[in-house]
Amino acid sequence: MAVKLVLLALCLGTALGLALLLWRGREDTTRDEVVAQPIPFSHKHHVGDVGLDCRFCHAAVERSASPGFPSTQMCLGCHSQLFAGQPMFEPLRESARTGKPVPWKRVHKLPDFVYFDHSIHVSEGVACIECHGRVDQMPLMRRVASLRMDWCLDCHRHPQPHLRDVSQVFDMRTIDAEDAATVQMLSRLQSGQRLTDCSTCHR
């Protein structure tokens, strides 16, 4: 009887180990996939061509966990005049009529058990492009980072290459951080142990 239990435990352990290996090695099929939006919003046009700052639409990014989405009134600030009659703006007009927000779909989604705060990353010098990529070159928004736990932990373990002066966080260009600025940013970070502690992201 004991031999059967040992063999059963070995079989179950092997099966669990193989399942874990397959899960960790699975291909991320949603990366670079464009998420269809109710209005085909082009970051390339608004950020790259027009030169809008991220904070123009994502006004809460410096002070809250969520960056927020632009309100209908903010969009209508331009589009009540520019291209106002275009069919693609019907969801915007519908939102203005009903008072219901445009149902934008999230491109960067984390599981419910993961806590992420945009404001702390911005205030510590993590640029938007570190997670979102060159949105100024994206006609339609797509996810460029895996957002997997090992990807986040790699940055938390080795933050230096990902930091820049706070004044350059919203700059879309790749900037080599100056040593003095990087050292100053690193000195403000919590300890490496705190940055990789489970409770930092899982609350």
KEZA-44853 format. One line per 10 residues: number of its first residue (from 1); their letters; for each residue x negated, y negated, z of C-alpha. Coordinates in steps of 0.001 Angstrom, whole numbers, plus 500000, padded with zeros to 6 digits. Layout:
# KEZA-44853
NUM> a> X,Y,Z ~ ...
# end
This chain:
# KEZA-44853
1> mavklvllal> 500000,500000,500000 ~ 497195,497558,500899 ~ 495434,498287,497580 ~ 498626,497460,495673 ~ 498982,494165,497548 ~ 495353,493237,496799 ~ 495794,494076,493103 ~ 499014,492062,492989 ~ 497294,489098,494642 ~ 494409,489315,492151
11> clgtalglal> 496799,489424,489194 ~ 498801,486470,490493 ~ 495614,484510,491239 ~ 494248,485186,487753 ~ 497531,484158,486122 ~ 497660,480975,488214 ~ 494037,480162,487354 ~ 494666,480633,483626 ~ 497802,478487,483784 ~ 495844,475728,485547
21> llwrgredtt> 493066,475860,482928 ~ 495591,475677,480101 ~ 497408,472779,481779 ~ 494193,470782,482372 ~ 492978,471417,478842 ~ 496223,470643,477066 ~ 496104,468061,474325 ~ 497625,464688,475048 ~ 500126,464484,472191 ~ 501679,461173,473282
31> rdevvaqpip> 498452,459199,473019 ~ 498445,456833,470005 ~ 502121,457594,469481 ~ 504194,454490,468743 ~ 507306,454188,470927 ~ 510330,452934,468952 ~ 511663,449705,470453 ~ 515059,448011,470012 ~ 513155,445136,468338 ~ 509881,445970,466538
41> fshkhhvgdv> 507757,443580,468596 ~ 504267,442993,467194 ~ 501556,442260,469747 ~ 499215,441709,466802 ~ 501357,438819,465595 ~ 502154,437268,468976 ~ 498760,437778,470658 ~ 496309,438102,467773 ~ 497790,435666,465238 ~ 499766,433175,467359
51> gldcrfchaa> 497401,433396,470342 ~ 499903,433941,473154 ~ 498362,434840,476511 ~ 499544,438102,478121 ~ 501054,436067,480974 ~ 503369,434208,478606 ~ 505598,437296,478353 ~ 504358,439336,481331 ~ 504683,436514,483828 ~ 504577,438667,486980
61> versaspgfp> 501342,440531,486171 ~ 499204,438447,488566 ~ 501515,438680,491560 ~ 503385,441967,491415 ~ 502957,445676,490809 ~ 504932,445447,487572 ~ 503985,442975,484844 ~ 507638,442482,483959 ~ 509220,442153,480529 ~ 510064,438846,478870
71> stqmclgchs> 513579,437596,479464 ~ 516016,437094,476623 ~ 515851,433343,477175 ~ 512071,433401,476852 ~ 512314,435191,473492 ~ 515044,432792,472361 ~ 512767,429873,473201 ~ 511204,430574,469804 ~ 513636,432882,468075 ~ 516752,430753,468423
81> qlfagqpmfe> 515070,428863,465547 ~ 512359,431110,464056 ~ 513801,434008,462032 ~ 517002,433597,464059 ~ 519313,435234,461510 ~ 517170,438308,460861 ~ 519011,441619,461447 ~ 516151,442967,463590 ~ 516997,440304,466213 ~ 520548,441560,466713
91> plresartgk> 519590,443254,470051 ~ 518330,439838,471221 ~ 521552,438117,470183 ~ 523573,440911,471816 ~ 521597,440430,475019 ~ 522321,436690,474976 ~ 526050,437358,474441 ~ 526431,440030,477135 ~ 523831,438969,479691 ~ 522321,442469,479611
101> pvpwkrvhkl> 518552,442601,479109 ~ 517062,443969,475901 ~ 516511,447702,476627 ~ 512745,447758,476020 ~ 511169,451205,476361 ~ 508056,451739,478431 ~ 504941,452737,476501 ~ 502704,453285,479532 ~ 504548,455595,481920 ~ 503187,457129,485094
111> pdfvyfdhsi> 504904,459853,487110 ~ 507147,458690,489949 ~ 504638,459983,492507 ~ 501905,457612,491258 ~ 501687,454063,492587 ~ 500022,451505,490315 ~ 499759,447781,491056 ~ 498927,445478,488136 ~ 498218,442477,490362 ~ 495408,444134,492346
121> hvsegvacie> 493681,445299,489158 ~ 493931,441835,487598 ~ 492643,440110,490740 ~ 489662,442488,490933 ~ 488560,441807,487354 ~ 489973,444776,485445 ~ 490824,443451,481979 ~ 494067,444301,480223 ~ 492148,446005,477404 ~ 490708,448582,479838
131> chgrvdqmpl> 494080,450367,479989 ~ 496097,448895,477126 ~ 493407,448585,474455 ~ 493226,445844,471847 ~ 496915,444955,471781 ~ 495996,441922,469679 ~ 495320,444387,466851 ~ 498462,446516,467302 ~ 501384,445748,464985 ~ 503406,448159,467146
141> mrrvaslrmd> 502446,449009,470710 ~ 500927,452403,471406 ~ 499213,454064,474348 ~ 495448,454358,473878 ~ 494449,455745,477281 ~ 495351,459183,478624 ~ 496503,457795,482012 ~ 495657,461186,483477 ~ 494379,461372,487033 ~ 490811,462209,485977
151> wcldchrhpq> 490799,459139,483703 ~ 491876,456870,486583 ~ 489424,458488,489003 ~ 486529,458016,486603 ~ 487141,454259,486706 ~ 487600,454246,490486 ~ 484349,456174,490955 ~ 482367,454020,488501 ~ 484108,450620,488315 ~ 481126,448535,487168
161> phlrdvsqvf> 481513,449025,483376 ~ 485206,448118,483632 ~ 484917,444829,485523 ~ 484580,441278,484263 ~ 484961,437801,485671 ~ 488588,437143,486660 ~ 488709,434206,484235 ~ 488204,436686,481363 ~ 490716,439370,482371 ~ 493225,438311,479710
171> dmrtidaeda> 490619,437934,476953 ~ 491159,440592,474300 ~ 487527,440711,473236 ~ 485110,443278,474596 ~ 482809,441330,476890 ~ 479599,442533,478489 ~ 479953,441606,482127 ~ 477099,439502,483420 ~ 475214,441242,486206 ~ 475793,438465,488748
181> atvqmlsrlq> 479533,438373,488108 ~ 479763,442168,488219 ~ 477849,442378,491484 ~ 480135,439746,492969 ~ 483223,441658,491813 ~ 481857,444940,493147 ~ 481141,443388,496528 ~ 484840,442576,496890 ~ 486017,446091,496077 ~ 487037,448503,498763
191> sgqrltdcst> 484678,451365,499512 ~ 484277,454155,496977 ~ 485920,456502,499465 ~ 488977,454254,499736 ~ 489163,453845,495948 ~ 489303,457622,495489 ~ 491428,458447,498527 ~ 494640,460272,497608 ~ 496814,457753,499469 ~ 495534,454873,497316
201> chr> 497660,456016,494381 ~ 499986,458595,495937 ~ 502168,456924,498551
# end
